[in-house]
Amino acid sequence: MFTKRIHLIAIGGSVMHNLAIALHKKGYTITGSDDAIYEPSSSRLAQYGLLPTELGWHEEHITPDIDMIILGMHARSDNPELCKAQSLGIKIVSYPEFIYEQSKNKTRVVIGGSHGKTTITSMILHVLKQVAANFDYLVGAQLKGFDTMVSITDDASILVAEGDEYLASPIDLRPKFHVYKAHIAVISGVAWDHINVFPTYEQYLEQFSLFLKTIEPNGAVIYSADDQQLVQLIEKDTSNILKIPYTTLPNEVREGVTYLIVENQLIPLKIFGNHNLQNMNAARLVCNQLGITDQAFIAAIQSFDGAARRLELLAQNDTVHIFKDFAHSPSKLKATVKAVRQQFFHRKLTACIELHTFSSLNPDFLQQYKATLDDADTAVVFINKSTFQQKNRQPFTKETILEAFNRSDLIYFDNPDDFKAYLEHLKLENHNLLLMSSGNYGGIDVQKIANQLIK
């Protein structure tokens, strides 16, 4: 039976608003609600007539003619709209559960791991599009050539989904990647994250053991052989699945360009960094499982220039490159800094990280950042003091930050104006700047600053 009307609670989320647009295009009647909707979600929802006319939760909007509620993680379990839907007996699902229900007859590819998920997923989608495959997808970043981050059709035989380990919804406490029941899975590595949900590393690690057990019988898991903790986890698993390890693809850097080495030939790439060459290998092996040859994969991947917000080039001239990256967890931070250092080994590097996540503002978890900025000549940490207030955390002292990163020359800011002034007065010549955050740098227009620095 065709579901006619769907209401999305927390429609403003990055995936949720894309799902709303995808379902609208498919012919569903879509409504939604949220207590805060930011760009680009608000403009994109407005473009399709899906932006709520007023913010907030309004239980009177939940009526018996709604066929289904899709519940986002941003809502709370006592959300008035959710409570009204429960009282009316309306079907309520998380978005991973909805995606699974829509893809039961498809080959499901699920990309999991503590880092690299979006990039690996983006690489696979890029190649599938280049070879004209028919596929559905769910990815965590806007991609060039794709109108939305979510696509659900009736005729595609493949679903490629980025599988986050965070919880599916306030009332569905399974990690998202458990819900999809993959046929082909990737685990890019395991590094403790989401401390508010998994307060110990052992609890976090267990989610990946459980993920292996959700893979369909005779399916496959493609995993990083460079992560020894992950290798041990894979070796202990007794599931009836194929286990395929991967490492970094052979490569060489020449004059700021990374080349893939294939049968003594150098294939120029638009991306760089060992972590991205690992990600590429994972994507290659997934594509192999889907019937795409190495030759076709390499021909397609040469034009891939990265996922949105992942080592995004803000500005450059002959002696300076300025990058912005979504890196925020310790493992992502370390890999990103190392990648820029290796690609431009002859230049100095200033690396700035804004700590913004719940985990990073936990004094116990902060110790995980030790040595993550060691590959930078100058290391800068910024935490907007208002973020501590918003997340109800005690502010860190400068001494706490220096000790955690184990770097006595580290520069620390907790005021956006001071951080902005520092960036604006940098003297860059034969010197790269790397800006990393999952936040918004305290509202600073980093693109504008980058353009000024280049001039």
DRENDREN-432723 format. One line per field, with one value per residue (C-alpha): residue in three letters; x, y, z. Coordinates in Angstrom, 2 decimals. Each point is the difference from the previous one (the first is absolute). Layout:
rest <- ALA / ... .
X <- X / ... .
Y <- Y / ... .
Z <- Z / ... .
END
This chain:
rest <- MET / PHE / THR / LYS / ARG / ILE / HIS / LEU / ILE / ALA / ILE / GLY / GLY / SER / VAL / MET / HIS / ASN / LEU / ALA / ILE / ALA / LEU / HIS / LYS / LYS / GLY / TYR / THR / ILE / THR / GLY / SER / ASP / ASP / ALA / ILE / TYR / GLU / PRO / SER / SER / SER / ARG / LEU / ALA / GLN / TYR / GLY / LEU / LEU / PRO / THR / GLU / LEU / GLY / TRP / HIS / GLU / GLU / HIS / ILE / THR / PRO / ASP / ILE / ASP / MET / ILE / ILE / LEU / GLY / MET / HIS / ALA / ARG / SER / ASP / ASN / PRO / GLU / LEU / CYS / LYS / ALA / GLN / SER / LEU / GLY / ILE / LYS / ILE / VAL / SER / TYR / PRO / GLU / PHE / ILE / TYR / GLU / GLN / SER / LYS / ASN / LYS / THR / ARG / VAL / VAL / ILE / GLY / GLY / SER / HIS / GLY / LYS / THR / THR / ILE / THR / SER / MET / ILE / LEU / HIS / VAL / LEU / LYS / GLN / VAL / ALA / ALA / ASN / PHE / ASP / TYR / LEU / VAL / GLY / ALA / GLN / LEU / LYS / GLY / PHE / ASP / THR / MET / VAL / SER / ILE / THR / ASP / ASP / ALA / SER / ILE / LEU / VAL / ALA / GLU / GLY / ASP / GLU / TYR / LEU / ALA / SER / PRO / ILE / ASP / LEU / ARG / PRO / LYS / PHE / HIS / VAL / TYR / LYS / ALA / HIS / ILE / ALA / VAL / ILE / SER / GLY / VAL / ALA / TRP / ASP / HIS / ILE / ASN / VAL / PHE / PRO / THR / TYR / GLU / GLN / TYR / LEU / GLU / GLN / PHE / SER / LEU / PHE / LEU / LYS / THR / ILE / GLU / PRO / ASN / GLY / ALA / VAL / ILE / TYR / SER / ALA / ASP / ASP / GLN / GLN / LEU / VAL / GLN / LEU / ILE / GLU / LYS / ASP / THR / SER / ASN / ILE / LEU / LYS / ILE / PRO / TYR / THR / THR / LEU / PRO / ASN / GLU / VAL / ARG / GLU / GLY / VAL / THR / TYR / LEU / ILE / VAL / GLU / ASN / GLN / LEU / ILE / PRO / LEU / LYS / ILE / PHE / GLY / ASN / HIS / ASN / LEU / GLN / ASN / MET / ASN / ALA / ALA / ARG / LEU / VAL / CYS / ASN / GLN / LEU / GLY / ILE / THR / ASP / GLN / ALA / PHE / ILE / ALA / ALA / ILE / GLN / SER / PHE / ASP / GLY / ALA / ALA / ARG / ARG / LEU / GLU / LEU / LEU / ALA / GLN / ASN / ASP / THR / VAL / HIS / ILE / PHE / LYS / ASP / PHE / ALA / HIS / SER / PRO / SER / LYS / LEU / LYS / ALA / THR / VAL / LYS / ALA / VAL / ARG / GLN / GLN / PHE / PHE / HIS / ARG / LYS / LEU / THR / ALA / CYS / ILE / GLU / LEU / HIS / THR / PHE / SER / SER / LEU / ASN / PRO / ASP / PHE / LEU / GLN / GLN / TYR / LYS / ALA / THR / LEU / ASP / ASP / ALA / ASP / THR / ALA / VAL / VAL / PHE / ILE / ASN / LYS / SER / THR / PHE / GLN / GLN / LYS / ASN / ARG / GLN / PRO / PHE / THR / LYS / GLU / THR / ILE / LEU / GLU / ALA / PHE / ASN / ARG / SER / ASP / LEU / ILE / TYR / PHE / ASP / ASN / PRO / ASP / ASP / PHE / LYS / ALA / TYR / LEU / GLU / HIS / LEU / LYS / LEU / GLU / ASN / HIS / ASN / LEU / LEU / LEU / MET / SER / SER / GLY / ASN / TYR / GLY / GLY / ILE / ASP / VAL / GLN / LYS / ILE / ALA / ASN / GLN / LEU / ILE / LYS .
X <- 0.00 / 1.37 / 0.61 / -1.54 / 0.96 / 3.20 / 0.91 / 3.67 / 0.70 / 3.38 / -0.18 / 2.90 / 2.75 / 2.57 / -1.38 / -3.59 / -0.52 / 1.53 / -2.26 / -2.99 / 0.97 / 0.60 / -3.41 / -1.68 / 1.48 / -1.22 / -3.59 / -0.59 / -1.78 / 2.64 / -0.32 / 2.53 / 0.97 / 3.09 / 0.90 / 2.97 / 0.86 / 3.28 / 1.54 / 0.18 / -2.95 / -2.39 / 0.61 / -0.16 / -3.25 / -1.48 / 0.94 / -2.34 / -2.72 / 0.89 / 1.26 / -2.27 / -1.94 / 0.96 / 2.71 / -0.70 / -1.94 / -3.77 / -2.00 / -3.09 / 1.86 / -0.04 / -3.31 / -1.40 / 0.41 / 3.81 / 1.10 / 3.50 / 2.33 / 3.74 / 1.73 / 3.37 / 2.60 / -0.20 / -3.43 / -0.36 / -1.99 / -2.52 / -0.53 / -3.67 / -0.49 / 1.53 / -2.23 / -3.10 / 0.96 / 0.49 / -3.41 / -1.61 / 1.78 / 1.74 / 2.94 / 3.29 / 3.38 / 3.54 / 1.47 / 2.36 / -3.00 / -1.90 / 2.95 / 0.28 / -3.71 / 0.33 / 3.05 / -0.85 / 0.27 / 3.25 / 3.67 / 0.84 / 3.50 / 0.66 / 3.12 / 0.87 / 3.01 / 1.17 / 1.48 / -0.12 / -3.63 / -1.17 / 3.04 / -0.20 / -3.73 / 0.54 / 2.70 / -2.28 / -2.87 / 2.31 / 1.16 / -3.50 / -1.19 / 2.95 / -0.77 / -3.73 / -1.15 / -3.52 / 0.25 / -1.56 / 2.08 / 0.26 / 3.13 / 0.97 / 1.20 / -1.28 / 1.72 / 0.70 / -2.38 / -2.56 / -3.07 / -0.61 / 1.93 / -2.75 / -1.59 / -2.60 / -1.51 / -2.04 / 2.21 / 3.59 / 1.51 / 2.75 / -0.08 / 3.22 / -0.36 / 2.38 / -0.50 / 0.43 / 0.48 / -2.10 / -3.49 / -2.83 / -2.55 / -1.02 / -2.21 / 2.12 / 3.27 / 1.76 / 3.03 / -1.07 / 2.34 / -1.58 / -3.37 / 0.93 / 1.03 / 2.76 / 0.89 / 3.32 / 1.46 / 3.07 / 1.66 / 2.62 / 1.41 / -1.05 / 0.85 / -2.09 / -2.67 / -3.51 / 1.01 / -3.44 / -1.54 / 2.93 / 1.76 / 2.74 / 2.15 / -1.12 / -3.65 / 0.86 / 2.02 / -2.84 / -2.21 / 2.35 / -0.06 / -3.79 / 0.15 / 1.80 / -2.85 / -2.56 / 1.67 / -2.12 / 1.26 / 2.56 / 0.50 / 3.37 / 1.84 / 2.85 / 2.19 / 3.17 / 2.94 / 1.95 / -2.26 / 1.25 / -2.95 / -2.34 / 2.01 / -0.34 / -3.73 / -0.38 / 2.04 / -2.22 / -3.20 / -1.62 / -2.60 / -0.47 / 1.41 / 2.94 / 2.70 / 2.10 / 2.86 / 1.35 / 2.96 / 1.28 / 0.19 / 3.51 / 0.53 / 2.57 / -0.03 / 1.64 / -0.09 / -3.17 / -1.89 / -0.71 / 0.29 / -1.45 / 2.56 / -1.62 / 2.22 / 2.91 / -2.25 / -0.73 / -3.68 / -0.54 / -2.63 / -1.86 / 0.13 / 2.94 / 1.05 / 0.59 / -3.38 / -1.67 / 2.04 / -1.28 / -3.53 / 0.42 / 1.08 / -3.08 / -2.18 / 1.80 / -0.69 / -3.67 / -0.27 / 1.68 / -2.71 / -2.58 / 1.58 / 2.09 / 3.52 / 3.15 / 0.49 / -3.46 / 0.45 / 3.33 / -1.34 / -2.92 / 1.77 / 2.52 / -2.65 / -1.04 / 1.02 / -1.25 / -3.12 / -1.44 / 1.71 / 2.79 / 3.33 / -1.86 / 2.34 / -1.09 / 2.72 / 3.46 / 2.86 / 3.43 / 1.33 / -3.10 / -2.92 / -2.80 / -2.21 / -3.17 / -0.82 / -2.78 / 2.59 / -0.86 / 0.60 / 3.60 / 0.53 / -1.40 / 2.04 / 3.27 / -0.58 / -0.95 / 3.01 / 2.32 / -1.51 / 0.63 / 3.49 / 0.92 / -1.53 / 1.86 / 3.03 / 2.09 / -2.42 / -0.70 / -3.43 / -2.28 / -2.82 / -3.04 / -2.65 / -3.28 / -1.14 / -3.77 / -1.42 / -1.41 / 2.81 / 2.80 / -1.23 / 0.18 / 3.23 / 0.48 / -0.38 / 2.20 / 3.06 / -0.68 / 1.35 / 3.57 / 2.50 / -2.75 / 1.51 / 3.65 / 0.40 / -0.81 / 2.66 / -2.52 / -2.93 / -3.10 / -3.03 / -3.18 / -3.02 / -2.72 / -0.67 / -3.73 / 0.20 / 0.90 / -3.13 / -2.22 / 1.18 / -0.01 / 3.72 / 2.64 / 2.41 / 3.52 / 3.05 / 2.84 / 2.18 / -2.55 / 0.08 / 3.81 / 0.26 / -2.63 / 1.63 / 3.43 / 1.31 / 1.39 / 0.13 / -3.66 / -2.07 / -3.44 / -3.00 / -3.45 / -1.21 / -1.10 / 1.19 / 3.49 / 0.12 / -1.16 / 2.63 / 2.69 / -1.01 / -0.29 / 3.55 / 1.72 / 2.92 / -0.14 / 2.77 / 1.03 / -2.36 / -3.34 / -2.96 / -2.34 / -3.28 / -1.88 / -3.38 / -3.43 / -1.35 / 0.04 / 3.19 / -2.00 / -1.81 / 3.23 / -0.14 / 3.06 / -0.47 / 0.26 / 3.11 / 1.58 / -0.57 / 1.57 / 3.04 / 0.64 / -0.13 .
Y <- 0.00 / 3.41 / 2.23 / 3.33 / 2.35 / 0.00 / 2.45 / 0.44 / 1.05 / 1.85 / 0.63 / 2.47 / -2.60 / -0.52 / -3.40 / 0.63 / 3.02 / -1.85 / -2.97 / 2.36 / 1.39 / -3.48 / -1.23 / 3.16 / -0.66 / -3.57 / 1.20 / -0.15 / 2.80 / 1.26 / 2.18 / 0.59 / 1.85 / 1.13 / 2.49 / 1.36 / -0.27 / 1.37 / 0.44 / -1.71 / -2.05 / 2.96 / 1.24 / -3.48 / -0.84 / 3.36 / -0.70 / -3.00 / 1.58 / -2.20 / 2.61 / 0.07 / 3.26 / 0.29 / -1.50 / -2.17 / -3.14 / 0.20 / -3.04 / 1.31 / -0.64 / -3.74 / -1.27 / -3.47 / 0.47 / -0.20 / -3.45 / 0.04 / 2.00 / 0.02 / 0.99 / 1.75 / -0.27 / 3.73 / -0.48 / -1.18 / -2.98 / 2.35 / 2.05 / 1.08 / -0.95 / -3.41 / -0.54 / 0.98 / -2.41 / -2.80 / 0.68 / -0.16 / -3.24 / 1.46 / -2.04 / 1.55 / -0.88 / 1.39 / 0.99 / -3.03 / -2.27 / 1.73 / -0.33 / -3.71 / -0.58 / 1.68 / -2.09 / -3.54 / -1.26 / 1.84 / -0.86 / 2.14 / 1.47 / 1.58 / 2.06 / 0.04 / 0.98 / 2.84 / 1.98 / 0.19 / -1.11 / 2.99 / -0.05 / -3.74 / 0.24 / 3.03 / -1.83 / -2.99 / 2.24 / 1.93 / -3.20 / -1.49 / 3.18 / 0.01 / -3.59 / 0.81 / -2.43 / 0.26 / 0.50 / 1.58 / 1.72 / 1.77 / 2.04 / 2.58 / 2.79 / 1.81 / -1.38 / 1.65 / -1.31 / -1.21 / 2.09 / -1.54 / -2.07 / -2.64 / -1.87 / -2.74 / -1.40 / -3.06 / -1.34 / 0.27 / -3.34 / 1.46 / 2.18 / 1.65 / 1.46 / 1.76 / -1.85 / 2.17 / -1.71 / 2.64 / -0.95 / -0.25 / 2.07 / 0.93 / -3.10 / -2.28 / -0.34 / -2.19 / 1.49 / 1.00 / -2.39 / -2.99 / 0.73 / -0.30 / -3.71 / 0.34 / -2.48 / 1.79 / 1.89 / 2.17 / 0.75 / 2.69 / -0.13 / 0.31 / 3.02 / 0.85 / 2.62 / 1.00 / -0.15 / 1.25 / -3.23 / -2.42 / 1.15 / -2.64 / -1.11 / -3.60 / 0.96 / 1.89 / -2.92 / -2.41 / 1.85 / -1.08 / -3.62 / 0.17 / 1.66 / -3.07 / -2.18 / 2.12 / -0.70 / -2.34 / -3.64 / -0.51 / 3.75 / 1.76 / 2.42 / 2.11 / 1.27 / 1.98 / -2.33 / 2.93 / 0.18 / -2.74 / 0.28 / -0.44 / -2.95 / -1.73 / 0.71 / -1.49 / -3.08 / -0.71 / 0.25 / -3.32 / 1.36 / -1.78 / 2.85 / 0.68 / 2.12 / 2.19 / 2.13 / 3.14 / 2.33 / 3.18 / -0.11 / 0.53 / 3.67 / 2.70 / 3.76 / 2.21 / 3.80 / 0.14 / -2.65 / -3.54 / -2.79 / -3.48 / -2.63 / -2.67 / -2.50 / 2.47 / 2.74 / 3.26 / 0.95 / 3.63 / 0.52 / 3.08 / -1.14 / -0.69 / -1.49 / -3.59 / -0.11 / 0.86 / -2.66 / -2.45 / 1.26 / -0.45 / -3.60 / -0.73 / 1.57 / -2.05 / -3.25 / 0.88 / 0.75 / -3.33 / -1.72 / 1.84 / -1.26 / 3.05 / -0.81 / 1.72 / 1.50 / 1.59 / 1.14 / 1.74 / 1.70 / 1.38 / 0.95 / 2.33 / 2.73 / -0.30 / 3.19 / -0.72 / 0.07 / 3.30 / 1.48 / -2.62 / 1.74 / 2.68 / 2.48 / 3.52 / 1.96 / -0.40 / 1.68 / -1.18 / -0.36 / -0.35 / -2.42 / 0.62 / -2.98 / -0.50 / -3.44 / -1.64 / -1.84 / 0.14 / -3.41 / -0.80 / -2.61 / 2.27 / 2.94 / -1.90 / -1.50 / 3.36 / 1.88 / -2.78 / 0.00 / 3.73 / -0.31 / -2.86 / 1.64 / 3.30 / -1.20 / 2.99 / 2.55 / 1.02 / -0.93 / 1.77 / -2.30 / 1.34 / -2.18 / 1.21 / -2.44 / -0.04 / -3.48 / -1.30 / -2.54 / 2.50 / 2.21 / -2.90 / 0.30 / -3.78 / -0.33 / 3.05 / -2.15 / -1.87 / 3.04 / -0.57 / 0.42 / 0.58 / 3.35 / -1.06 / 0.14 / 3.73 / 2.67 / 2.18 / -1.51 / 2.01 / -1.11 / 2.07 / -0.67 / 2.62 / 0.74 / 0.07 / -3.65 / -1.01 / 1.78 / -1.53 / -3.50 / 0.64 / -0.67 / 1.53 / 2.09 / -1.36 / 1.94 / 0.59 / -2.29 / -2.82 / 0.36 / 0.09 / -3.08 / -1.92 / 0.66 / -0.46 / 3.12 / 2.90 / 2.43 / -0.48 / 3.20 / 0.02 / 2.28 / -0.03 / 3.27 / 0.10 / 3.59 / -0.86 / -3.08 / 2.05 / 2.67 / -2.66 / -1.49 / 3.40 / 0.94 / -3.22 / 0.47 / -2.90 / -0.60 / -3.53 / -0.77 / -1.87 / 0.53 / -2.81 / 0.83 / -2.90 / -0.09 / -1.62 / 3.38 / 3.45 / 1.54 / 2.27 / 1.54 / 1.08 / 0.22 / -2.15 / 0.23 / 3.78 / -0.21 / -2.54 / 2.29 / 2.92 / -2.03 / -1.08 / 3.61 .
Z <- 0.00 / -0.97 / 3.02 / -0.91 / 2.81 / 2.05 / 2.77 / 0.94 / 3.58 / -0.01 / -3.75 / 0.08 / 0.47 / -2.76 / -0.97 / 1.04 / -2.24 / -2.94 / 0.67 / 0.06 / -3.40 / -1.45 / 1.19 / -1.27 / -3.44 / 0.19 / 0.39 / 3.75 / 1.86 / 2.43 / 3.08 / 2.74 / 3.14 / 1.88 / 2.71 / -1.98 / -3.71 / -1.32 / -3.43 / -2.39 / 1.28 / 0.20 / -3.55 / -1.48 / 1.81 / -1.06 / -3.62 / 0.02 / 2.14 / 2.99 / 2.48 / 3.07 / 0.26 / 3.65 / 2.17 / 2.99 / 0.82 / -0.46 / 1.02 / -1.82 / -3.27 / 0.73 / -1.35 / -0.76 / -3.76 / 0.38 / -1.20 / 1.50 / 2.23 / -0.73 / 3.23 / -0.02 / 2.76 / 0.73 / 1.60 / 3.59 / 1.21 / 1.66 / -3.18 / -0.03 / -3.65 / 0.64 / 3.04 / -2.02 / -2.79 / 2.52 / 1.52 / -3.46 / -0.86 / -3.07 / -1.28 / 1.19 / -1.51 / 0.04 / -3.34 / -0.08 / 0.58 / -2.80 / -2.36 / 0.84 / -0.60 / -3.39 / -0.98 / 1.12 / -3.58 / -0.77 / 0.50 / 3.02 / 0.33 / 3.40 / 0.74 / 3.71 / 2.09 / 2.21 / -2.89 / -3.78 / -0.36 / -2.02 / -2.29 / -0.70 / -0.66 / -2.25 / -1.99 / -0.58 / -1.12 / -2.33 / -1.68 / -0.24 / -1.67 / -2.41 / -1.11 / -0.31 / 2.68 / 1.41 / 3.76 / 3.07 / 2.66 / 3.34 / 0.70 / 2.61 / -2.30 / -3.04 / -3.10 / -3.33 / -2.61 / 2.56 / 0.78 / 3.42 / 2.53 / -0.06 / -2.88 / 0.32 / -3.20 / -0.91 / -2.77 / 1.34 / 1.00 / 2.22 / 3.12 / 1.21 / 3.50 / 2.34 / 3.29 / 3.08 / 3.36 / 1.77 / 1.19 / -2.53 / 1.95 / 3.55 / 0.14 / -2.19 / 1.89 / -2.56 / -1.75 / -3.50 / -1.78 / 1.78 / -1.57 / -3.69 / 0.05 / -2.56 / -2.72 / -0.53 / 2.96 / 0.57 / 3.33 / -0.53 / 3.52 / 3.62 / 2.17 / 3.05 / -0.65 / 1.19 / 3.65 / 1.04 / -1.33 / 0.44 / 3.18 / -0.26 / -2.92 / 0.58 / -0.44 / -3.18 / -1.38 / 0.68 / -2.50 / -2.80 / 1.16 / -0.11 / -3.43 / -1.37 / 1.23 / -1.88 / -3.36 / -2.11 / -0.16 / -2.79 / -0.11 / 0.23 / 2.25 / -1.37 / 2.84 / 0.66 / 0.65 / 1.47 / 3.05 / 2.31 / 2.39 / -2.95 / -1.33 / 3.37 / 0.02 / -3.49 / 0.91 / 3.01 / -2.04 / -0.99 / -2.45 / -3.33 / -2.07 / -2.30 / 1.67 / -2.31 / 1.44 / -1.66 / 0.42 / -1.68 / -3.79 / -1.45 / -0.74 / -0.55 / 0.53 / -2.62 / 0.12 / 2.07 / -1.99 / 1.23 / -2.56 / 0.29 / -1.04 / -2.20 / -1.81 / -0.10 / -1.33 / 1.86 / 0.10 / 1.15 / 2.69 / 1.23 / 3.65 / 2.28 / 3.33 / 1.05 / 1.72 / -3.31 / -1.82 / 2.62 / -0.53 / -3.73 / 0.45 / 2.09 / -2.71 / -2.67 / 1.83 / 0.45 / -3.69 / -0.78 / 2.05 / -2.10 / -3.23 / -0.93 / -1.22 / 1.26 / -3.45 / 0.04 / 3.60 / -0.68 / -3.12 / 2.02 / 3.24 / -1.68 / -0.21 / 3.66 / 1.79 / 3.51 / 2.12 / 1.14 / 3.08 / -0.19 / -0.67 / -1.90 / -1.69 / 1.00 / -1.81 / -1.50 / -1.79 / -1.07 / 3.54 / 2.20 / 0.29 / 2.54 / 0.84 / 2.03 / 1.34 / 2.01 / 2.13 / 3.69 / 1.61 / 1.00 / -2.74 / -2.74 / 1.28 / -0.01 / -3.48 / -1.53 / 1.39 / -1.12 / -3.50 / -0.54 / 1.45 / -2.37 / -3.07 / 0.58 / 1.98 / -1.09 / 1.48 / 3.56 / 1.37 / 2.46 / 1.15 / 1.87 / 1.64 / 1.50 / 2.68 / -0.15 / 0.56 / 3.27 / 0.22 / -0.62 / 2.85 / 2.46 / 2.06 / 0.03 / -3.78 / -0.63 / 0.75 / -3.28 / -1.87 / 1.16 / -2.88 / -2.61 / -1.04 / 0.11 / -3.80 / -0.06 / 0.45 / 1.81 / 1.90 / 0.92 / 2.04 / 0.09 / 2.22 / -0.04 / 3.67 / -0.73 / -1.10 / 3.54 / 1.21 / -2.70 / 0.82 / 3.76 / 0.33 / 2.24 / -2.14 / -0.51 / 1.06 / -2.44 / 2.13 / -0.39 / -3.80 / -0.18 / 2.19 / -1.96 / -3.40 / 1.58 / -1.68 / 2.03 / -2.96 / -0.89 / -0.44 / 1.65 / -0.55 / 1.61 / -1.50 / -3.68 / -0.44 / 1.21 / -2.24 / -2.98 / 0.65 / 0.18 / -3.36 / -1.70 / 0.96 / -1.07 / -2.37 / -2.44 / -2.50 / -0.86 / 2.84 / 0.05 / 2.31 / 1.07 / 1.75 / 1.60 / 1.75 / 0.12 / 1.14 / -1.59 / 1.43 / 2.29 / -2.97 / -1.68 / -3.82 / -0.68 / -3.77 / 0.17 / 2.18 / -2.36 / -2.97 / 1.88 / 1.01 / -3.58 / -1.21 .
END
